Structure formats: C-alpha cells, structure tokens
Amino acid sequence: MGIPIASPPGEGFELVEGFYVPPLMFQEEAVALTLGLRLLTALLALGRAWIRFESRKNSKPEKSSKNAVRTHRQLHAVLARSWP
C-alpha cells in the first residue's frame, strides 16, 4: 500500500510524521462477524432443543411422539428465523 512506517529502536512501529491514513472500511469483516454470530445463535438454539428432546425421550411413548413433533417444529422455526 505504500504506507511509510518508522521503527525507532525500543519504541515499536509508528507512521512517519505527517503521513495521513485514510479511513478504513471493514464491510467484509462486519458481514463475516454477523453471519458467524447468527450461526452460533442457531446452533445454540438447536443444542437446547436437542437437550429438551433427549430429556423427554424416556417419557410415555404417546407423549414422546408428540414431543418429537413439537421439537421438530421448534427446530424448523428457529432455523427459519436464524438464516437470512
């Protein structure tokens, strides 16, 4: 990029005096962070739903079937809200 950087001994790195760095845009990074957070949110909800499903697994068979259907619907609802 041609940015002049000075490195005085024992002081680290710094821009050469009088040099101006234009504002930087982090559009791609912001999008990546947003998508990553949405994915983590969806995975967390999926994990919680799975734990609820597993904890109800040993209940009566007719209740277990109803719980499985409800959990399946909940998972689809969570994923539908979490993805763009």
C-alpha atoms as one frame of an Amber mdcrd trajectory, in Angstrom:
protein
   0.000   0.000   0.000   2.989   2.287   0.278   2.404   3.464   3.845   5.663
   4.740   5.362   6.285   3.145   8.759   9.170   4.072  11.056  10.668   1.788
  13.671  12.751   3.751  16.184  14.802   1.431  18.430  12.852   0.400  21.516
   9.679   2.275  20.513   7.840  -0.170  18.246   6.285   0.840  14.941   4.702
   4.173  14.013   3.612   6.098  10.948   6.095   8.583   9.565   5.250  12.042
  10.901   2.898  13.982   8.637   1.514  10.910   6.875  -2.276  10.542   6.832
  -4.043   7.172   6.642  -7.483   7.384   5.034 -10.436   5.858   6.896 -10.672
   2.111   6.514 -13.865   0.226   5.744 -14.446  -3.187   7.244 -17.588  -4.193
   5.337 -16.500  -7.790   4.658 -15.329  -8.301   8.230 -18.614  -6.964   9.622
 -20.603  -9.293   7.378 -18.462 -12.267   8.419 -18.935 -11.456  12.115 -22.683
 -11.041  11.686 -23.048 -14.346   9.859 -20.869 -16.102  12.423 -22.959 -14.784
  15.304 -26.183 -15.821  13.568 -24.772 -19.307  13.022 -23.737 -19.609  16.667
 -27.178 -18.431  17.787 -28.858 -21.040  15.596 -26.539 -23.790  16.824 -27.152
 -22.832  20.441 -30.920 -22.970  19.920 -30.551 -26.299  18.137 -28.491 -27.680
  21.026 -31.030 -26.519  23.597 -33.883 -28.079  21.621 -31.942 -31.332  21.347
 -31.346 -31.386  25.102 -35.077 -30.860  25.712 -35.854 -33.637  23.250 -33.414
 -36.055  24.881 -34.656 -35.259  28.381 -38.229 -36.104  27.325 -37.203 -39.219
  25.431 -37.884 -41.565  28.343 -41.434 -40.353  28.934 -44.552 -42.279  27.876
 -44.486 -43.364  24.202 -47.526 -41.303  23.148 -46.084 -38.207  24.828 -42.671
 -38.876  23.319 -44.118 -38.867  19.812 -45.914 -35.556  20.414 -42.759 -34.088
  21.944 -40.703 -35.185  18.944 -43.111 -33.484  16.545 -43.130 -30.297  18.632
 -39.322 -30.279  18.894 -39.044 -30.810  15.136 -41.336 -27.823  14.522 -39.374
 -25.711  17.007 -36.094 -26.527  15.257 -37.506 -25.522  11.890 -38.873 -22.283
  13.361 -35.512 -21.413  14.943 -33.566 -22.163  11.782 -36.025 -20.203   9.639
 -35.531 -17.133  11.855 -31.752 -17.532  12.075 -30.861 -17.700   8.403 -31.148
 -14.743   6.047
